[in-house]
């Protein structure tokens, strides 16, 4: 079947130009005056961030915000940072890149925050991190692992996950490669949201699987505003691939599955980015229909990293439900920031960045160490839904089960 697709993601054409307007405007503010400050004051230590508290990813952002809240509470219970209580200064951007950039400009120039923490998705972190760099401020992002973000020469940007987008496919590709030739899928379909954190990873999947001889029978990139996936689902079902790779960002992952369910098309192997890690996923597609779905994770509640179990327990107690990966990622970003501030002993943006480039930080996602561009040197976890639990299946040292469900069961209507 003829492959359908686009050679250039629409995000790069439609949004990057608009984002640049905000970034250029921010340069007029000049260098940030808070590059170094004394810790003698007892005033609250203001930490600024812009989050998509409304808009299409508000549900995901809510749990991420809760992760930040828990981190601030834990820090304050332990005496704060530099003897000062942490105060979060949070603005809502509605998942709009220009508004996000404007918010970070406001946090720096008007609100006079002492430190910054990042937002969610590569789409928003692209303008936010550029503004932070131009103002000389440390910027630690909890998500937004598009490799392109780390090619701009910024020395103050750090990713608080074990790996970036280019490494996302590694464990799953390795698993497929290790299958006996007779068991490998022969055909594949690739569907992705036009998002800098999703579409580049799907492109890597496609390249690597084609090199294994897996034929591409369908490829499509859709706009982030897409809410009805029946047309795409129908095209995928018509192509009948054995393997489906879906670059999902938020609720689009569940919506796509629901379209496949209506068509009674179930691929033998199914991988989605991000969405299967959300706690709403089983309810959205049906708990039994999660069985066999693969995803990549930066964090898992069962991982045996220092303080991870404490984080899960404290989060559940504070908010009444288990943490999501977004919550863990934001908590991790806070851990990284706190480690640097404690080690340097003052709010000196350049010194904080220099310390992070030279040291390893123990976090709930494991030890993190960064190269000169802010890219971490680890690997993501390969996870699969099995019997109602999202288990780690690779790498072996982190695995919570030795079993892999293959092929994925057909969708269930009950």
N, C-alpha and C positions, 0 to 999 in steps of 0.2 A: 504494500500500500504506500502511496506517496506520502512522504513526511510533510507535515504542516508545521510552520514555525516562523520565527523572526530572527534576523541576524543581529539586531541591536535592541536591547531592552528599552522599553518606552521610558522607564524611569530616568535614564541618562539623558533623554531628549527633553522630556516634559518638565522634570523637577529640578535637575541639577542647575539649570540656568536660573531658575527662580531662587534657589537656595543661595546661589552666588551673590545675589543682590543683598541679602542679609549679611553675609560674611564680609563683603566689601564695606558695607555701612559700618560694621563693627570696628573696622580698622581705624576709623576716625577717632575712636575713643582714646587711642594711644596706649602705651604700655600700662599694665595694671599696677596700681600703686601698692597693692598688698603683697608684693613679691617677698617681703620680709617684715615681720612684725613681732613685737615683744609678747611674751606669754605672761607678763606681770599683771595684766588686767584680769578681773574676775567676771567680766561681761560674758554672756553666752557666745560660744563659738558657732557662728552662722555658716551652715553648709547649704548651698543652693543647688537646685535641680529643677528641670522642667520635665513633667511627665504627661503622657496622654491619658489623663483622668476621665476625659470624655472622648467620644468618637468610636471608631470601629474596633479598637483594641483595648477599650477601657477595662474590660473584665480581666485581661492579662495584666494590665498595668496596675490594677488594684492590688493584686497579690505581690507584685514587685514593690509597690509603695509600702505594703505591710512589712516586707523584708527590711526595708530601710528603717521603718519605725521600730522594729524589734532591735535592730543593730543600735540605733540611737539610745533606746532604753537600756540595753545591756551596757553600753559605754557609760552612760550617765550613772547607772547603779554602781559602777566600778570607780566612780570619781571623775568621770569626764575625760577630756583630752587637755593636757597642759593645765590641769586644775580648773578647767572651764567646762560647764555643761554644754552639751551639743544641742543646737537648735536647728531643725530642718526648715528651710525656706523653700516651699514648693509652689511652682506655677503650673497651670494647665495649658497644654498646647493643642489638645484635640487631635493629635496625630498629624499635625500640619507642620512640615519642615520649616517653612518661613516663620511661623509663630514660635516654633521651638527655638530657632536662632534668635528671634527678637527677645524671647524670655531670658535666654542666657546673657544677652547683652544687658537687659534690665537688671538681672541679678548681680552682675559685675559692676555696672556703672551707677545704678541708682540704689539698689539694696545693699551694696557694699559687703557682699558675703566674704567670708574668710577663705572658704574652700568650695570646690565644686564636686559633685558626683554626677555620673552620666545618666542618660535616659535609656529608652528601649527601642531596639531595631536599628539597623544600619541607616535606614532612611532618616531618622532623627539625629543619630549620633554624628552623621557626616557634617551638617552645619554647626552643631553644638561644639564638636571637638575643634573645628577650624576656628571658631570664635575664641575658645579657650586658649588655643595656641597663640593667636594674635595678641591676646591680652596677657600672655605669659603665665597662665594658670594651669596647675596640675589638673588632668582630666582622666578619671578612672571610670570606664564604662562597664555596666553589668551585662550588656548584650550588644549586638551590633558587630558581628565577627566578619563582615565582608573584608577580604584581604585588601581591597582597594583603599580602605580607610587608613592603612598603615604604609602607604607608598607616597605620602605627601611630605615627608621630611620632618614630621612633628617629633619632638623629643620629650614632650610632656604627656603623651597619650599612652594609656595602658589598658589592656583588655583583661577583665577579671574572670575569664573562663580558661580552661586548659588548652584550647586550641581555637583557631579561626576557621572561617568558611572553607578554605582550601583543604583543610584536614577533615572536614565533616564526613566526607564519603569513605575515609580510609578503612575503618573497621568493617563496614558493610561490604565494601568491594573485596576486602580480604576474605570475608566469609564466602561470598559467591565464588571467588576464584578458587577457594579450597574445595568446593563441591566437585564430585566426580563429573567428568564432562557430560555424561549421560543425564545428570540431574540438573545441570545448569539451565536457566531459562534460555530459550532460543530467540525470543522477541521481547521488546520493551517499549513502553510508552512513557513520555516525560511531560509532566504538567507542572507549571510553576507560576506563582504570583510574581508580578514584575516588581521585585523587591531586591535591593542589593545584598541582602543577607540570605536570600533563597535561590534566586536564579543563577548566580555564579556556581553554587554548589551543585545544582542540577546539571549545569553544563559540564562540570567535572565528572559527575556520574555517567553522563552520556558518552563522553570521550573514552572513559576507562572501560565501560561495558562494550562499546563498539570495538575497542581493541581486543576484547575477548571473543569477538565474533557474534555478539548479541545484536540482532538486527533491530534498528529503530523503526517502528511502524507508526508512531504518532508523536508529535512534539508541539506543545502549545504554551505560550506565555499569556497570562490574562492580567487585566488591570486590577489594582488593589481594591477598586470599588465594586468588583464583581460579587454579586450575591446569589445568582442563580447559575448552577453548574450543570443543568440538564443537557444543554447543547454539547458542552465539552465531555460530559459523562457519556452521552450517546456516541460521540465520535470515538472515545476510548473503547467502549463496548464493541463497536463495529470493527475496530482494529484488532480486538481480542488478544492483547499482549499477555504473555505469561508473567511478566514483571511490570509493575507500575511504580514509578518514582514521582512523588508529589512534593514540590517545594511549597509547603504551607507556612503561614505566618501566625494566624490566629484562628478565628472561627471558620475560615475558608477550608480548613482541613476537614472539619466535620461536615460542612455543607457538601463538599465534593463526595465524601463517602455516602451521604444520604442519596445523592443522585445515582451513584453506582448501585446502591441497595434497591432503589426503585426499578432499575433496569435488570436486576438480578445478575449483574456481572461482577464476579469476584476473581481477581487475578490470583495466581498461585503464590506469588510473592509480592508483598506490598510494603513500601517504605514511604513514610511521610516525615518531613522535618517539623520540629517544634510542637505542633498541635497535639500529638499523642501523649505528650508529657503533661498536658493541662488536666487538672482534676475534673473538669467538666466533660472531658472527652467520652468516657463511658456512657454518661447519661445522654449525650448528644447523638451518639450513633447506635446505642444499645450495648449494654455491658458484654453480651455474648459476642458481638461483632468486633470487639477489640482483639479477640484471640488471633495471634499470629502476626499482628501488625508490628513492623519494625520502626524504630526511630533512633536518633542520636541524642545523647544527653551530656550536658556538662556536669550534671549533678544527679545523684540518686539518694533517696532517704536511707537506703541500707548500706551505703558506702562507709567503710570503717576509717574515715579520716578524723583527725582530732576535732572535737567539739561538734561534729556533725549530729550525733545523737542528741546532744544537749540543745542544738538549734531546733531540731524537729520537735522535741518535747516543749521547748519554750514557746515556739511559734504556735503549736497546737493549743497550748494553754491560753495564750494571749488572744488568739483570734477564733478559737473554737473549731478549727478545721486544719487538716494537714497542709504543710507548705507545698507550693508548686516550685518548679525549676526557676521561674522568674523571681520568686521570693528568695530562693537560695542564692541566685546570681547577684541580686542587689545586696544581700547580707554580705556576700563575699567581697563585693566592691568596697563596702564599708570597712571590712576587716583589713583590706589592703591599705586603704587610706589611714586607718588608725595606726597600723604598724609603722608606716612611714613617719607620721607625725610624732609618735612616741620615740622613734629612733633618732630623728633629727632634733627634736626638742624645741622647735619653734615653727612658726608659719613662714617658711621660706620656700616659695614655689619651686625655684630652680633646685634647691638643695633636696627637696622631697623627691623630685624626679630623678636626680642623680643617685639618691639612695636606692630607689626602686630598681634602677637599671643594674645596680651592683649587688643586689641581695635577693634571697628567696623568702617568700612569705608563706607560712603555713595557714591554710584556709580550710573551710568545710568542703571544698572541691579538690583538696589535695595541695601539695606544695606548688606555688606559682613562681616562675622565674621568667624574665622577659629579655628579648634581644633589644638592640638599639632603637628599633622602631616601635616597641611596645607590644610585640607579638609574643605570646607565651609559647613555651616549648613542649607542651604536653600533647595528649591525645584525648579525644572524646570517647564516651562510652557507647557501645552498641547495645540497645535495649529492645526487648520484645514483650508485648503483652501475652501473658500466659496465665490462664485460670484466674483472671481478674486482678493480676498483679503485674506491674511493669518491671520485669526482671532484667538484670544486666547479663548479657550473654558473651560479651567480649569487652576488653581483653581478659584473658584467663585469670590474671591476678585480682581483678575486680569483680569477676563473675559471681552472681548469686545463684546460678543454676548451670548445669552442664548440658541441659536439654535445649534444643531449638525446634520450634514448631515449623514444619515444612512438609507439605504445602500448607498454606493458610486455609482454614476451613471456609466453606461457603457462607455467605451472609445468612443470618437467622432472622425470621420475621417475628419471633416470639421474644 
